[in-house]
Amino acid sequence: VLTAELLRYDGDTLALRRAFAQYPSGVVALIAEVDGAPTPLVASSFTVGVSANPPLVSVAIQHSSTSWPAIRGADRIGVSVFAHDQAGLARQLSVPDRERRLQGVDLQGSGSSARYLDGAAMWFETSLHDEVRAGDHTIALLEVRALREFEARLPLIFHNSTFTTLRD
Ligand SMILES: Cc1cc2nc3c(=O)[nH]c(=O)nc-3n(C[C@H](O)[C@H](O)[C@H](O)COP(=O)(O)O)c2cc1C
């Protein structure tokens, strides 16, 4: 075995963030209608395949999130996987001013509190299954109740803190 050199983690959060950012992911918008207002939350920590039976996906949410306390109370939460050409929309849905996030954005629904983005790569209708405290985040386990795939639309990728797309 050759000697491998690793950077010992000493609380340098910048180095940790850089390393975490190097791991590519998709980006989703959780959207639920709460008290008559659609409420979005953009997340790149979304993970599928957590469990097949029951069908679970997960998302890690900062304890400081002001939208999650509202969204978590919804009976159904819509998950839209951003498509490759929706980077601008992902930016808009995460601006600090919550009033501006959905301005001019077309949403779809199907009889529940879940809302979906037009032009997304995938939709999941979910219900909150469980929440697990994990350090400064809460891992929300969401049960998949319905789904829709748009095969022609490739997903948006979040990598090195910027939006990019899949290449061959
Ligand atoms: C690309 C991207 C990915 C994000 N991923 C997450 C995430 O996984 N978890 C999270 O809690 N917030 C994430 N955020 C931040 C939230 O979208 C949001 O800005 C933050 O929760 C503060 O808004 P709120 O108070 O309305 O919740 C992400 C933002 C961007 C732009």
The ligand as an SDF file (V2000), in Angstrom:
LIG
                    3D

 31 33  0  0  0  0  0  0  0  0999 V2000
  -28.7150   25.5640   -6.3440 C   0  0  0  0  0  0  0  0  0  0  0  0
  -29.2480   25.7060   -4.9570 C   0  0  0  0  0  0  0  0  0  0  0  0
  -29.3280   24.5940   -4.1420 C   0  0  0  0  0  0  0  0  0  0  0  0
  -29.8410   24.6800   -2.8500 C   0  0  0  0  0  0  0  0  0  0  0  0
  -29.9250   23.5430   -2.1010 N   0  0  0  0  0  0  0  0  0  0  0  0
  -30.4510   23.6130   -0.8620 C   0  0  0  0  0  0  0  0  0  0  0  0
  -30.6140   22.4320   -0.0830 C   0  0  0  0  0  0  0  0  0  0  0  0
  -30.3080   21.3290   -0.5200 O   0  0  0  0  0  0  0  0  0  0  0  0
  -31.1470   22.5580    1.1570 N   0  0  0  0  0  0  0  0  0  0  0  0
  -31.5190   23.7840    1.6700 C   0  0  0  0  0  0  0  0  0  0  0  0
  -31.9940   23.8300    2.7910 O   0  0  0  0  0  0  0  0  0  0  0  0
  -31.3950   24.9130    0.9510 N   0  0  0  0  0  0  0  0  0  0  0  0
  -30.8630   24.8620   -0.2990 C   0  0  0  0  0  0  0  0  0  0  0  0
  -30.7470   25.9970   -1.0380 N   0  0  0  0  0  0  0  0  0  0  0  0
  -31.1830   27.2780   -0.4340 C   0  0  0  0  0  0  0  0  0  0  0  0
  -32.7100   27.3950   -0.4740 C   0  0  0  0  0  0  0  0  0  0  0  0
  -33.1670   27.3090   -1.7970 O   0  0  0  0  0  0  0  0  0  0  0  0
  -33.2110   28.7240    0.0990 C   0  0  0  0  0  0  0  0  0  0  0  0
  -32.6070   29.7930   -0.5520 O   0  0  0  0  0  0  0  0  0  0  0  0
  -32.9630   28.8200    1.5750 C   0  0  0  0  0  0  0  0  0  0  0  0
  -33.5680   27.7320    2.2020 O   0  0  0  0  0  0  0  0  0  0  0  0
  -33.5160   30.1160    2.1920 C   0  0  0  0  0  0  0  0  0  0  0  0
  -34.8400   30.3190    1.8290 O   0  0  0  0  0  0  0  0  0  0  0  0
  -36.0900   30.0280    2.7820 P   0  0  0  0  0  0  0  0  0  0  0  0
  -35.8540   30.7840    4.0340 O   0  0  0  0  0  0  0  0  0  0  0  0
  -37.2610   30.4990    1.9870 O   0  0  0  0  0  0  0  0  0  0  0  0
  -36.1540   28.5570    3.0380 O   0  0  0  0  0  0  0  0  0  0  0  0
  -30.2580   25.9250   -2.3380 C   0  0  0  0  0  0  0  0  0  0  0  0
  -30.1770   27.0580   -3.1590 C   0  0  0  0  0  0  0  0  0  0  0  0
  -29.6860   26.9600   -4.4470 C   0  0  0  0  0  0  0  0  0  0  0  0
  -29.6540   28.1840   -5.3270 C   0  0  0  0  0  0  0  0  0  0  0  0
  1  2  1  0
  2  3  1  0
  2 30  2  0
  3  4  2  0
  4  5  1  0
  4 28  1  0
  5  6  2  0
  6  7  1  0
  6 13  1  0
  7  8  2  0
  7  9  1  0
  9 10  1  0
 10 11  2  0
 10 12  1  0
 12 13  2  0
 13 14  1  0
 14 15  1  0
 14 28  1  0
 15 16  1  0
 16 17  1  0
 16 18  1  0
 18 19  1  0
 18 20  1  0
 20 21  1  0
 20 22  1  0
 22 23  1  0
 23 24  1  0
 24 25  2  0
 24 26  1  0
 24 27  1  0
 28 29  2  0
 29 30  1  0
 30 31  1  0
M  END
$$$$
